[in-house]
């Protein structure tokens, strides 16, 4: 699974880790995150993330 980087603050969403602090289980693909999920560091939406190169 691909990692995604927040274009604003640089936070990396790693599907292998998920976002347990916000109820996202490990193994959750970025595409499967809820539409209302936001960056845990800066609060921007999924549309502000890019695939890590």
C-alpha positions in Angstrom: 0.0 0.0 0.0 1.2 3.5 -0.8 2.1 6.1 1.8 0.6 9.6 1.5 2.2 12.9 2.5 0.3 16.0 3.8 1.2 18.8 1.4 0.8 21.3 4.2 2.8 19.9 7.1 4.6 16.8 5.8 2.8 14.2 8.0 3.0 10.8 6.4 0.0 8.5 6.5 1.3 4.9 6.5 -1.5 2.4 5.9 0.6 -0.3 7.7 0.3 1.9 10.9 -3.1 3.6 10.3 -4.0 6.4 12.6 -4.9 4.6 15.9 -5.3 7.8 17.9 -8.2 8.7 15.6 -9.8 5.3 15.3 -8.1 4.2 12.0 -6.9 0.6 12.3 -3.6 -0.6 10.9 -4.0 -1.9 7.3 -6.5 0.8 6.3 -5.7 2.1 2.8 -5.7 5.8 2.3 -8.6 5.4 -0.2 -10.6 3.7 2.5 -10.2 6.5 5.1 -13.5 8.3 5.9 -14.2 11.4 3.9 -14.2 13.5 7.0 -10.7 12.2 8.1 -8.2 15.0 8.5 -4.4 15.2 9.0 -3.8 14.5 12.7 -1.1 17.2 12.8 -2.5 20.2 11.0 -6.2 19.4 10.3 -6.4 19.6 6.5 -8.5 17.2 4.5 -7.6 14.2 2.4 -7.5 16.4 -0.7 -4.3 18.0 0.6 -2.4 14.7 0.5 -0.1 13.4 -2.3 1.3 10.0 -2.9 4.8 9.7 -1.4 7.4 9.5 -4.1 
